[in-house]
Amino acid sequence: MPQLDTSTWVTMILSMFLVLFIIFQLKISKYNFHHNPEPTLTKMPKQNTPWETKWTKIYLPLSLPL
């Protein structure tokens, strides 16, 4: 049974990482990124709820006058 020659594995793995790094850098460099993004203000529509128009108070036993 022949032995597996592993002497070139390190070279192949390192060259693969280098090629992958270059490919990803080239793909990322095609995108245009904004340098100073400014936040946009979004206004939430006000929703009228039934309990906003009524005056209610919760009386707890400990908050009653003596």
Predicted model as a PDB file, atoms N, CA, C, CB and O in Angstrom, pLDDT in the B-factor column:
MODEL        1                                                                  
ATOM      1  N   MET A   1       0.851  -1.174   0.000  1.00 64.00           N  
ATOM      2  CA  MET A   1       0.000   0.000   0.000  1.00 64.00           C  
ATOM      3  C   MET A   1       0.902   1.245   0.000  1.00 64.00           C  
ATOM      4  CB  MET A   1      -0.971  -0.006   1.235  1.00 64.00           C  
ATOM      5  O   MET A   1       1.760   1.390   0.871  1.00 64.00           O  
ATOM      6  N   PRO A   2       0.707   2.134  -0.973  1.00 74.00           N  
ATOM      7  CA  PRO A   2       1.606   3.297  -1.066  1.00 74.00           C  
ATOM      8  C   PRO A   2       1.306   4.341   0.007  1.00 74.00           C  
ATOM      9  CB  PRO A   2       1.496   3.939  -2.449  1.00 74.00           C  
ATOM     10  O   PRO A   2       0.183   4.461   0.497  1.00 74.00           O  
ATOM     11  N   GLN A   3       2.309   5.059   0.339  1.00 82.00           N  
ATOM     12  CA  GLN A   3       2.171   6.132   1.329  1.00 82.00           C  
ATOM     13  C   GLN A   3       1.619   7.380   0.648  1.00 82.00           C  
ATOM     14  CB  GLN A   3       3.537   6.440   2.015  1.00 82.00           C  
ATOM     15  O   GLN A   3       1.903   7.647  -0.520  1.00 82.00           O  
ATOM     16  N   LEU A   4       0.827   8.136   1.400  1.00 82.00           N  
ATOM     17  CA  LEU A   4       0.266   9.362   0.870  1.00 82.00           C  
ATOM     18  C   LEU A   4       1.291  10.480   1.020  1.00 82.00           C  
ATOM     19  CB  LEU A   4      -1.060   9.722   1.586  1.00 82.00           C  
ATOM     20  O   LEU A   4       1.812  10.720   2.109  1.00 82.00           O  
ATOM     21  N   ASP A   5       1.568  11.150  -0.077  1.00 83.00           N  
ATOM     22  CA  ASP A   5       2.566  12.224  -0.063  1.00 83.00           C  
ATOM     23  C   ASP A   5       1.899  13.511   0.425  1.00 83.00           C  
ATOM     24  CB  ASP A   5       3.197  12.427  -1.485  1.00 83.00           C  
ATOM     25  O   ASP A   5       1.056  14.082  -0.267  1.00 83.00           O  
ATOM     26  N   THR A   6       2.277  13.957   1.604  1.00 82.00           N  
ATOM     27  CA  THR A   6       1.668  15.154   2.193  1.00 82.00           C  
ATOM     28  C   THR A   6       2.606  16.355   2.191  1.00 82.00           C  
ATOM     29  CB  THR A   6       1.228  14.863   3.608  1.00 82.00           C  
ATOM     30  O   THR A   6       2.352  17.346   2.876  1.00 82.00           O  
ATOM     31  N   SER A   7       3.662  16.270   1.442  1.00 85.00           N  
ATOM     32  CA  SER A   7       4.658  17.345   1.477  1.00 85.00           C  
ATOM     33  C   SER A   7       4.144  18.628   0.829  1.00 85.00           C  
ATOM     34  CB  SER A   7       5.934  16.896   0.781  1.00 85.00           C  
ATOM     35  O   SER A   7       4.613  19.711   1.179  1.00 85.00           O  
ATOM     36  N   THR A   8       3.223  18.543  -0.077  1.00 89.00           N  
ATOM     37  CA  THR A   8       2.739  19.750  -0.768  1.00 89.00           C  
ATOM     38  C   THR A   8       1.458  20.307  -0.143  1.00 89.00           C  
ATOM     39  CB  THR A   8       2.493  19.442  -2.242  1.00 89.00           C  
ATOM     40  O   THR A   8       0.938  21.318  -0.615  1.00 89.00           O  
ATOM     41  N   TRP A   9       0.951  19.680   0.888  1.00 91.00           N  
ATOM     42  CA  TRP A   9      -0.315  20.128   1.477  1.00 91.00           C  
ATOM     43  C   TRP A   9      -0.210  21.523   2.066  1.00 91.00           C  
ATOM     44  CB  TRP A   9      -0.766  19.158   2.549  1.00 91.00           C  
ATOM     45  O   TRP A   9      -1.122  22.332   1.898  1.00 91.00           O  
ATOM     46  N   VAL A  10       0.859  21.812   2.736  1.00 93.00           N  
ATOM     47  CA  VAL A  10       1.013  23.122   3.369  1.00 93.00           C  
ATOM     48  C   VAL A  10       1.026  24.209   2.302  1.00 93.00           C  
ATOM     49  CB  VAL A  10       2.309  23.179   4.219  1.00 93.00           C  
ATOM     50  O   VAL A  10       0.396  25.253   2.470  1.00 93.00           O  
ATOM     51  N   THR A  11       1.730  23.972   1.220  1.00 94.00           N  
ATOM     52  CA  THR A  11       1.785  24.942   0.132  1.00 94.00           C  
ATOM     53  C   THR A  11       0.408  25.142  -0.487  1.00 94.00           C  
ATOM     54  CB  THR A  11       2.784  24.492  -0.937  1.00 94.00           C  
ATOM     55  O   THR A  11       0.006  26.270  -0.769  1.00 94.00           O  
ATOM     56  N   MET A  12      -0.303  24.058  -0.695  1.00 94.00           N  
ATOM     57  CA  MET A  12      -1.635  24.153  -1.306  1.00 94.00           C  
ATOM     58  C   MET A  12      -2.618  24.877  -0.384  1.00 94.00           C  
ATOM     59  CB  MET A  12      -2.169  22.750  -1.645  1.00 94.00           C  
ATOM     60  O   MET A  12      -3.407  25.697  -0.853  1.00 94.00           O  
ATOM     61  N   ILE A  13      -2.583  24.593   0.895  1.00 95.00           N  
ATOM     62  CA  ILE A  13      -3.510  25.222   1.839  1.00 95.00           C  
ATOM     63  C   ILE A  13      -3.210  26.715   1.955  1.00 95.00           C  
ATOM     64  CB  ILE A  13      -3.421  24.545   3.229  1.00 95.00           C  
ATOM     65  O   ILE A  13      -4.128  27.535   1.959  1.00 95.00           O  
ATOM     66  N   LEU A  14      -1.936  27.066   2.050  1.00 96.00           N  
ATOM     67  CA  LEU A  14      -1.586  28.481   2.150  1.00 96.00           C  
ATOM     68  C   LEU A  14      -1.937  29.239   0.870  1.00 96.00           C  
ATOM     69  CB  LEU A  14      -0.098  28.634   2.455  1.00 96.00           C  
ATOM     70  O   LEU A  14      -2.417  30.371   0.928  1.00 96.00           O  
ATOM     71  N   SER A  15      -1.703  28.629  -0.261  1.00 97.00           N  
ATOM     72  CA  SER A  15      -2.062  29.308  -1.515  1.00 97.00           C  
ATOM     73  C   SER A  15      -3.574  29.428  -1.655  1.00 97.00           C  
ATOM     74  CB  SER A  15      -1.480  28.553  -2.726  1.00 97.00           C  
ATOM     75  O   SER A  15      -4.061  30.416  -2.204  1.00 97.00           O  
ATOM     76  N   MET A  16      -4.320  28.451  -1.173  1.00 97.00           N  
ATOM     77  CA  MET A  16      -5.776  28.529  -1.215  1.00 97.00           C  
ATOM     78  C   MET A  16      -6.271  29.688  -0.348  1.00 97.00           C  
ATOM     79  CB  MET A  16      -6.404  27.199  -0.747  1.00 97.00           C  
ATOM     80  O   MET A  16      -7.148  30.442  -0.769  1.00 97.00           O  
ATOM     81  N   PHE A  17      -5.723  29.834   0.847  1.00 98.00           N  
ATOM     82  CA  PHE A  17      -6.123  30.955   1.711  1.00 98.00           C  
ATOM     83  C   PHE A  17      -5.777  32.294   1.077  1.00 98.00           C  
ATOM     84  CB  PHE A  17      -5.450  30.841   3.082  1.00 98.00           C  
ATOM     85  O   PHE A  17      -6.551  33.247   1.168  1.00 98.00           O  
ATOM     86  N   LEU A  18      -4.642  32.368   0.451  1.00 98.00           N  
ATOM     87  CA  LEU A  18      -4.244  33.608  -0.204  1.00 98.00           C  
ATOM     88  C   LEU A  18      -5.194  33.955  -1.354  1.00 98.00           C  
ATOM     89  CB  LEU A  18      -2.805  33.496  -0.721  1.00 98.00           C  
ATOM     90  O   LEU A  18      -5.609  35.105  -1.495  1.00 98.00           O  
ATOM     91  N   VAL A  19      -5.529  32.976  -2.158  1.00 97.00           N  
ATOM     92  CA  VAL A  19      -6.443  33.210  -3.287  1.00 97.00           C  
ATOM     93  C   VAL A  19      -7.830  33.589  -2.779  1.00 97.00           C  
ATOM     94  CB  VAL A  19      -6.530  31.954  -4.189  1.00 97.00           C  
ATOM     95  O   VAL A  19      -8.461  34.492  -3.327  1.00 97.00           O  
ATOM     96  N   LEU A  20      -8.306  32.920  -1.753  1.00 97.00           N  
ATOM     97  CA  LEU A  20      -9.618  33.260  -1.197  1.00 97.00           C  
ATOM     98  C   LEU A  20      -9.625  34.676  -0.625  1.00 97.00           C  
ATOM     99  CB  LEU A  20     -10.013  32.253  -0.109  1.00 97.00           C  
ATOM    100  O   LEU A  20     -10.596  35.414  -0.794  1.00 97.00           O  
ATOM    101  N   PHE A  21      -8.563  35.044   0.036  1.00 97.00           N  
ATOM    102  CA  PHE A  21      -8.473  36.392   0.584  1.00 97.00           C  
ATOM    103  C   PHE A  21      -8.511  37.432  -0.536  1.00 97.00           C  
ATOM    104  CB  PHE A  21      -7.190  36.550   1.416  1.00 97.00           C  
ATOM    105  O   PHE A  21      -9.203  38.444  -0.424  1.00 97.00           O  
ATOM    106  N   ILE A  22      -7.771  37.184  -1.607  1.00 97.00           N  
ATOM    107  CA  ILE A  22      -7.748  38.127  -2.730  1.00 97.00           C  
ATOM    108  C   ILE A  22      -9.118  38.208  -3.397  1.00 97.00           C  
ATOM    109  CB  ILE A  22      -6.681  37.711  -3.762  1.00 97.00           C  
ATOM    110  O   ILE A  22      -9.565  39.296  -3.759  1.00 97.00           O  
ATOM    111  N   ILE A  23      -9.779  37.082  -3.560  1.00 96.00           N  
ATOM    112  CA  ILE A  23     -11.108  37.079  -4.189  1.00 96.00           C  
ATOM    113  C   ILE A  23     -12.103  37.862  -3.343  1.00 96.00           C  
ATOM    114  CB  ILE A  23     -11.611  35.633  -4.396  1.00 96.00           C  
ATOM    115  O   ILE A  23     -12.877  38.658  -3.874  1.00 96.00           O  
ATOM    116  N   PHE A  24     -12.089  37.642  -2.038  1.00 96.00           N  
ATOM    117  CA  PHE A  24     -13.014  38.373  -1.168  1.00 96.00           C  
ATOM    118  C   PHE A  24     -12.708  39.861  -1.154  1.00 96.00           C  
ATOM    119  CB  PHE A  24     -12.957  37.821   0.252  1.00 96.00           C  
ATOM    120  O   PHE A  24     -13.626  40.680  -1.124  1.00 96.00           O  
ATOM    121  N   GLN A  25     -11.448  40.215  -1.177  1.00 95.00           N  
ATOM    122  CA  GLN A  25     -11.094  41.635  -1.209  1.00 95.00           C  
ATOM    123  C   GLN A  25     -11.571  42.277  -2.497  1.00 95.00           C  
ATOM    124  CB  GLN A  25      -9.582  41.820  -1.058  1.00 95.00           C  
ATOM    125  O   GLN A  25     -12.059  43.407  -2.474  1.00 95.00           O  
ATOM    126  N   LEU A  26     -11.445  41.600  -3.597  1.00 94.00           N  
ATOM    127  CA  LEU A  26     -11.918  42.139  -4.866  1.00 94.00           C  
ATOM    128  C   LEU A  26     -13.436  42.275  -4.893  1.00 94.00           C  
ATOM    129  CB  LEU A  26     -11.459  41.257  -6.010  1.00 94.00           C  
ATOM    130  O   LEU A  26     -13.965  43.243  -5.438  1.00 94.00           O  
ATOM    131  N   LYS A  27     -14.130  41.316  -4.311  1.00 94.00           N  
ATOM    132  CA  LYS A  27     -15.594  41.401  -4.281  1.00 94.00           C  
ATOM    133  C   LYS A  27     -16.063  42.539  -3.371  1.00 94.00           C  
ATOM    134  CB  LYS A  27     -16.198  40.066  -3.807  1.00 94.00           C  
ATOM    135  O   LYS A  27     -17.003  43.260  -3.709  1.00 94.00           O  
ATOM    136  N   ILE A  28     -15.419  42.697  -2.235  1.00 91.00           N  
ATOM    137  CA  ILE A  28     -15.814  43.736  -1.292  1.00 91.00           C  
ATOM    138  C   ILE A  28     -15.477  45.125  -1.840  1.00 91.00           C  
ATOM    139  CB  ILE A  28     -15.126  43.516   0.065  1.00 91.00           C  
ATOM    140  O   ILE A  28     -16.197  46.085  -1.569  1.00 91.00           O  
ATOM    141  N   SER A  29     -14.404  45.237  -2.597  1.00 90.00           N  
ATOM    142  CA  SER A  29     -13.994  46.548  -3.095  1.00 90.00           C  
ATOM    143  C   SER A  29     -14.945  47.095  -4.147  1.00 90.00           C  
ATOM    144  CB  SER A  29     -12.603  46.470  -3.668  1.00 90.00           C  
ATOM    145  O   SER A  29     -14.883  48.284  -4.460  1.00 90.00           O  
ATOM    146  N   LYS A  30     -15.816  46.276  -4.697  1.00 89.00           N  
ATOM    147  CA  LYS A  30     -16.768  46.749  -5.708  1.00 89.00           C  
ATOM    148  C   LYS A  30     -17.948  47.489  -5.096  1.00 89.00           C  
ATOM    149  CB  LYS A  30     -17.275  45.583  -6.527  1.00 89.00           C  
ATOM    150  O   LYS A  30     -18.657  48.202  -5.807  1.00 89.00           O  
ATOM    151  N   TYR A  31     -18.175  47.338  -3.809  1.00 86.00           N  
ATOM    152  CA  TYR A  31     -19.309  47.975  -3.152  1.00 86.00           C  
ATOM    153  C   TYR A  31     -18.980  49.423  -2.817  1.00 86.00           C  
ATOM    154  CB  TYR A  31     -19.701  47.206  -1.882  1.00 86.00           C  
ATOM    155  O   TYR A  31     -17.841  49.753  -2.487  1.00 86.00           O  
ATOM    156  N   ASN A  32     -19.978  50.270  -2.904  1.00 83.00           N  
ATOM    157  CA  ASN A  32     -19.831  51.673  -2.519  1.00 83.00           C  
ATOM    158  C   ASN A  32     -20.442  51.865  -1.141  1.00 83.00           C  
ATOM    159  CB  ASN A  32     -20.501  52.621  -3.562  1.00 83.00           C  
ATOM    160  O   ASN A  32     -21.631  51.616  -0.938  1.00 83.00           O  
ATOM    161  N   PHE A  33     -19.635  52.301  -0.214  1.00 76.00           N  
ATOM    162  CA  PHE A  33     -20.109  52.537   1.140  1.00 76.00           C  
ATOM    163  C   PHE A  33     -20.164  54.034   1.391  1.00 76.00           C  
ATOM    164  CB  PHE A  33     -19.202  51.835   2.179  1.00 76.00           C  
ATOM    165  O   PHE A  33     -19.301  54.782   0.932  1.00 76.00           O  
ATOM    166  N   HIS A  34     -21.178  54.462   2.117  1.00 73.00           N  
ATOM    167  CA  HIS A  34     -21.287  55.869   2.484  1.00 73.00           C  
ATOM    168  C   HIS A  34     -20.269  56.181   3.569  1.00 73.00           C  
ATOM    169  CB  HIS A  34     -22.723  56.213   2.959  1.00 73.00           C  
ATOM    170  O   HIS A  34     -20.080  55.401   4.503  1.00 73.00           O  
ATOM    171  N   HIS A  35     -19.624  57.315   3.438  1.00 77.00           N  
ATOM    172  CA  HIS A  35     -18.601  57.657   4.417  1.00 77.00           C  
ATOM    173  C   HIS A  35     -19.209  58.136   5.727  1.00 77.00           C  
ATOM    174  CB  HIS A  35     -17.680  58.720   3.858  1.00 77.00           C  
ATOM    175  O   HIS A  35     -18.785  57.708   6.800  1.00 77.00           O  
ATOM    176  N   ASN A  36     -20.196  59.017   5.648  1.00 79.00           N  
ATOM    177  CA  ASN A  36     -20.839  59.543   6.850  1.00 79.00           C  
ATOM    178  C   ASN A  36     -22.344  59.327   6.764  1.00 79.00           C  
ATOM    179  CB  ASN A  36     -20.514  61.045   7.037  1.00 79.00           C  
ATOM    180  O   ASN A  36     -23.066  60.209   6.298  1.00 79.00           O  
ATOM    181  N   PRO A  37     -22.816  58.205   7.192  1.00 71.00           N  
ATOM    182  CA  PRO A  37     -24.262  57.999   7.124  1.00 71.00           C  
ATOM    183  C   PRO A  37     -24.979  58.862   8.164  1.00 71.00           C  
ATOM    184  CB  PRO A  37     -24.605  56.510   7.335  1.00 71.00           C  
ATOM    185  O   PRO A  37     -24.561  58.934   9.320  1.00 71.00           O  
ATOM    186  N   GLU A  38     -26.047  59.505   7.742  1.00 80.00           N  
ATOM    187  CA  GLU A  38     -26.818  60.339   8.656  1.00 80.00           C  
ATOM    188  C   GLU A  38     -28.114  59.627   9.002  1.00 80.00           C  
ATOM    189  CB  GLU A  38     -27.104  61.733   8.037  1.00 80.00           C  
ATOM    190  O   GLU A  38     -28.779  59.078   8.124  1.00 80.00           O  
ATOM    191  N   PRO A  39     -28.469  59.634  10.260  1.00 78.00           N  
ATOM    192  CA  PRO A  39     -29.723  58.966  10.629  1.00 78.00           C  
ATOM    193  C   PRO A  39     -30.922  59.768  10.143  1.00 78.00           C  
ATOM    194  CB  PRO A  39     -29.803  58.764  12.154  1.00 78.00           C  
ATOM    195  O   PRO A  39     -30.928  60.998  10.180  1.00 78.00           O  
ATOM    196  N   THR A  40     -31.912  59.059   9.700  1.00 78.00           N  
ATOM    197  CA  THR A  40     -33.139  59.714   9.269  1.00 78.00           C  
ATOM    198  C   THR A  40     -34.157  59.626  10.399  1.00 78.00           C  
ATOM    199  CB  THR A  40     -33.695  59.070   7.963  1.00 78.00           C  
ATOM    200  O   THR A  40     -34.284  58.597  11.064  1.00 78.00           O  
ATOM    201  N   LEU A  41     -34.864  60.702  10.597  1.00 78.00           N  
ATOM    202  CA  LEU A  41     -35.858  60.740  11.654  1.00 78.00           C  
ATOM    203  C   LEU A  41     -37.170  60.182  11.129  1.00 78.00           C  
ATOM    204  CB  LEU A  41     -36.046  62.176  12.186  1.00 78.00           C  
ATOM    205  O   LEU A  41     -37.704  60.643  10.120  1.00 78.00           O  
ATOM    206  N   THR A  42     -37.667  59.198  11.823  1.00 77.00           N  
ATOM    207  CA  THR A  42     -38.945  58.621  11.423  1.00 77.00           C  
ATOM    208  C   THR A  42     -39.988  59.029  12.453  1.00 77.00           C  
ATOM    209  CB  THR A  42     -38.856  57.062  11.295  1.00 77.00           C  
ATOM    210  O   THR A  42     -39.788  58.868  13.657  1.00 77.00           O  
ATOM    211  N   LYS A  43     -41.093  59.556  11.966  1.00 78.00           N  
ATOM    212  CA  LYS A  43     -42.165  59.974  12.862  1.00 78.00           C  
ATOM    213  C   LYS A  43     -43.190  58.856  12.962  1.00 78.00           C  
ATOM    214  CB  LYS A  43     -42.827  61.289  12.369  1.00 78.00           C  
ATOM    215  O   LYS A  43     -43.716  58.367  11.962  1.00 78.00           O  
ATOM    216  N   MET A  44     -43.449  58.479  14.182  1.00 75.00           N  
ATOM    217  CA  MET A  44     -44.435  57.440  14.406  1.00 75.00           C  
ATOM    218  C   MET A  44     -45.816  58.078  14.454  1.00 75.00           C  
ATOM    219  CB  MET A  44     -44.137  56.656  15.709  1.00 75.00           C  
ATOM    220  O   MET A  44     -45.999  59.099  15.118  1.00 75.00           O  
ATOM    221  N   PRO A  45     -46.780  57.500  13.771  1.00 74.00           N  
ATOM    222  CA  PRO A  45     -48.127  58.077  13.837  1.00 74.00           C  
ATOM    223  C   PRO A  45     -48.717  57.880  15.234  1.00 74.00           C  
ATOM    224  CB  PRO A  45     -49.050  57.437  12.767  1.00 74.00           C  
ATOM    225  O   PRO A  45     -48.597  56.810  15.831  1.00 74.00           O  
ATOM    226  N   LYS A  46     -49.350  58.922  15.733  1.00 73.00           N  
ATOM    227  CA  LYS A  46     -49.926  58.847  17.071  1.00 73.00           C  
ATOM    228  C   LYS A  46     -51.236  58.076  17.016  1.00 73.00           C  
ATOM    229  CB  LYS A  46     -50.148  60.260  17.660  1.00 73.00           C  
ATOM    230  O   LYS A  46     -52.123  58.379  16.218  1.00 73.00           O  
ATOM    231  N   GLN A  47     -51.337  57.085  17.872  1.00 69.00           N  
ATOM    232  CA  GLN A  47     -52.545  56.276  17.908  1.00 69.00           C  
ATOM    233  C   GLN A  47     -53.373  56.697  19.119  1.00 69.00           C  
ATOM    234  CB  GLN A  47     -52.205  54.755  17.960  1.00 69.00           C  
ATOM    235  O   GLN A  47     -52.886  56.726  20.249  1.00 69.00           O  
ATOM    236  N   ASN A  48     -54.615  57.016  18.858  1.00 69.00           N  
ATOM    237  CA  ASN A  48     -55.513  57.390  19.947  1.00 69.00           C  
ATOM    238  C   ASN A  48     -56.056  56.135  20.603  1.00 69.00           C  
ATOM    239  CB  ASN A  48     -56.668  58.283  19.435  1.00 69.00           C  
ATOM    240  O   ASN A  48     -56.650  55.274  19.955  1.00 69.00           O  
ATOM    241  N   THR A  49     -55.839  56.059  21.888  1.00 67.00           N  
ATOM    242  CA  THR A  49     -56.358  54.925  22.635  1.00 67.00           C  
ATOM    243  C   THR A  49     -57.458  55.418  23.560  1.00 67.00           C  
ATOM    244  CB  THR A  49     -55.232  54.213  23.436  1.00 67.00           C  
ATOM    245  O   THR A  49     -57.441  56.577  23.974  1.00 67.00           O  
ATOM    246  N   PRO A  50     -58.400  54.569  23.885  1.00 63.00           N  
ATOM    247  CA  PRO A  50     -59.538  55.022  24.698  1.00 63.00           C  
ATOM    248  C   PRO A  50     -59.142  55.519  26.084  1.00 63.00           C  
ATOM    249  CB  PRO A  50     -60.528  53.903  24.844  1.00 63.00           C  
ATOM    250  O   PRO A  50     -59.808  56.397  26.632  1.00 63.00           O  
ATOM    251  N   TRP A  51     -58.072  54.976  26.662  1.00 60.00           N  
ATOM    252  CA  TRP A  51     -57.733  55.371  28.028  1.00 60.00           C  
ATOM    253  C   TRP A  51     -56.949  56.678  28.068  1.00 60.00           C  
ATOM    254  CB  TRP A  51     -56.933  54.274  28.704  1.00 60.00           C  
ATOM    255  O   TRP A  51     -56.720  57.202  29.158  1.00 60.00           O  
ATOM    256  N   GLU A  52     -56.534  57.219  26.947  1.00 59.00           N  
ATOM    257  CA  GLU A  52     -55.821  58.492  26.972  1.00 59.00           C  
ATOM    258  C   GLU A  52     -56.766  59.665  27.213  1.00 59.00           C  
ATOM    259  CB  GLU A  52     -55.066  58.695  25.667  1.00 59.00           C  
ATOM    260  O   GLU A  52     -56.354  60.685  27.766  1.00 59.00           O  
ATOM    261  N   THR A  53     -57.997  59.536  26.816  1.00 58.00           N  
ATOM    262  CA  THR A  53     -58.941  60.651  26.968  1.00 58.00           C  
ATOM    263  C   THR A  53     -59.634  60.647  28.323  1.00 58.00           C  
ATOM    264  CB  THR A  53     -59.983  60.602  25.870  1.00 58.00           C  
ATOM    265  O   THR A  53     -60.255  61.643  28.696  1.00 58.00           O  
ATOM    266  N   LYS A  54     -59.543  59.578  29.048  1.00 59.00           N  
ATOM    267  CA  LYS A  54     -60.227  59.482  30.342  1.00 59.00           C  
ATOM    268  C   LYS A  54     -59.245  59.698  31.474  1.00 59.00           C  
ATOM    269  CB  LYS A  54     -60.922  58.119  30.497  1.00 59.00           C  
ATOM    270  O   LYS A  54     -58.070  59.343  31.376  1.00 59.00           O  
ATOM    271  N   TRP A  55     -59.745  60.289  32.555  1.00 59.00           N  
ATOM    272  CA  TRP A  55     -58.933  60.443  33.739  1.00 59.00           C  
ATOM    273  C   TRP A  55     -59.225  59.280  34.660  1.00 59.00           C  
ATOM    274  CB  TRP A  55     -59.198  61.796  34.437  1.00 59.00           C  
ATOM    275  O   TRP A  55     -60.357  59.096  35.106  1.00 59.00           O  
ATOM    276  N   THR A  56     -58.210  58.503  34.942  1.00 58.00           N  
ATOM    277  CA  THR A  56     -58.398  57.356  35.837  1.00 58.00           C  
ATOM    278  C   THR A  56     -57.325  57.406  36.906  1.00 58.00           C  
ATOM    279  CB  THR A  56     -58.344  56.002  35.056  1.00 58.00           C  
ATOM    280  O   THR A  56     -56.219  57.897  36.684  1.00 58.00           O  
ATOM    281  N   LYS A  57     -57.668  56.902  38.039  1.00 62.00           N  
ATOM    282  CA  LYS A  57     -56.712  56.812  39.125  1.00 62.00           C  
ATOM    283  C   LYS A  57     -56.918  55.488  39.832  1.00 62.00           C  
ATOM    284  CB  LYS A  57     -56.857  58.003  40.108  1.00 62.00           C  
ATOM    285  O   LYS A  57     -58.047  55.070  40.092  1.00 62.00           O  
ATOM    286  N   ILE A  58     -55.814  54.840  40.137  1.00 63.00           N  
ATOM    287  CA  ILE A  58     -55.896  53.559  40.823  1.00 63.00           C  
ATOM    288  C   ILE A  58     -55.652  53.828  42.299  1.00 63.00           C  
ATOM    289  CB  ILE A  58     -54.866  52.519  40.245  1.00 63.00           C  
ATOM    290  O   ILE A  58     -54.637  54.410  42.680  1.00 63.00           O  
ATOM    291  N   TYR A  59     -56.586  53.400  43.111  1.00 58.00           N  
ATOM    292  CA  TYR A  59     -56.470  53.562  44.556  1.00 58.00           C  
ATOM    293  C   TYR A  59     -55.980  52.271  45.169  1.00 58.00           C  
ATOM    294  CB  TYR A  59     -57.815  53.981  45.179  1.00 58.00           C  
ATOM    295  O   TYR A  59     -56.622  51.226  45.070  1.00 58.00           O  
ATOM    296  N   LEU A  60     -54.847  52.366  45.792  1.00 59.00           N  
ATOM    297  CA  LEU A  60     -54.325  51.222  46.499  1.00 59.00           C  
ATOM    298  C   LEU A  60     -54.716  51.349  47.981  1.00 59.00           C  
ATOM    299  CB  LEU A  60     -52.775  51.116  46.321  1.00 59.00           C  
ATOM    300  O   LEU A  60     -54.877  52.461  48.483  1.00 59.00           O  
ATOM    301  N   PRO A  61     -54.866  50.244  48.662  1.00 62.00           N  
ATOM    302  CA  PRO A  61     -55.255  50.333  50.082  1.00 62.00           C  
ATOM    303  C   PRO A  61     -54.261  51.124  50.922  1.00 62.00           C  
ATOM    304  CB  PRO A  61     -55.403  48.943  50.665  1.00 62.00           C  
ATOM    305  O   PRO A  61     -54.666  51.800  51.868  1.00 62.00           O  
ATOM    306  N   LEU A  62     -52.999  51.060  50.608  1.00 63.00           N  
ATOM    307  CA  LEU A  62     -52.035  51.755  51.431  1.00 63.00           C  
ATOM    308  C   LEU A  62     -51.959  53.253  51.104  1.00 63.00           C  
ATOM    309  CB  LEU A  62     -50.679  51.120  51.265  1.00 63.00           C  
ATOM    310  O   LEU A  62     -51.406  54.028  51.885  1.00 63.00           O  
ATOM    311  N   SER A  63     -52.508  53.661  49.960  1.00 56.00           N  
ATOM    312  CA  SER A  63     -52.415  55.066  49.589  1.00 56.00           C  
ATOM    313  C   SER A  63     -53.657  55.862  50.014  1.00 56.00           C  
ATOM    314  CB  SER A  63     -52.212  55.188  48.087  1.00 56.00           C  
ATOM    315  O   SER A  63     -53.734  57.060  49.741  1.00 56.00           O  
ATOM    316  N   LEU A  64     -54.616  55.229  50.668  1.00 54.00           N  
ATOM    317  CA  LEU A  64     -55.824  55.944  51.093  1.00 54.00           C  
ATOM    318  C   LEU A  64     -55.495  56.833  52.301  1.00 54.00           C  
ATOM    319  CB  LEU A  64     -56.969  54.937  51.444  1.00 54.00           C  
ATOM    320  O   LEU A  64     -54.657  56.472  53.127  1.00 54.00           O  
ATOM    321  N   PRO A  65     -56.145  57.975  52.400  1.00 60.00           N  
ATOM    322  CA  PRO A  65     -55.907  58.827  53.575  1.00 60.00           C  
ATOM    323  C   PRO A  65     -56.446  58.169  54.840  1.00 60.00           C  
ATOM    324  CB  PRO A  65     -56.559  60.211  53.382  1.00 60.00           C  
ATOM    325  O   PRO A  65     -57.407  57.401  54.794  1.00 60.00           O  
ATOM    326  N   LEU A  66     -55.821  58.477  55.954  1.00 56.00           N  
ATOM    327  CA  LEU A  66     -56.236  57.846  57.225  1.00 56.00           C  
ATOM    328  C   LEU A  66     -57.351  58.590  57.891  1.00 56.00           C  
ATOM    329  CB  LEU A  66     -55.073  57.750  58.175  1.00 56.00           C  
ATOM    330  O   LEU A  66     -57.808  58.189  58.961  1.00 56.00           O  
TER     331      LEU A  66                                                      
ENDMDL                                                                          
END                                                                             
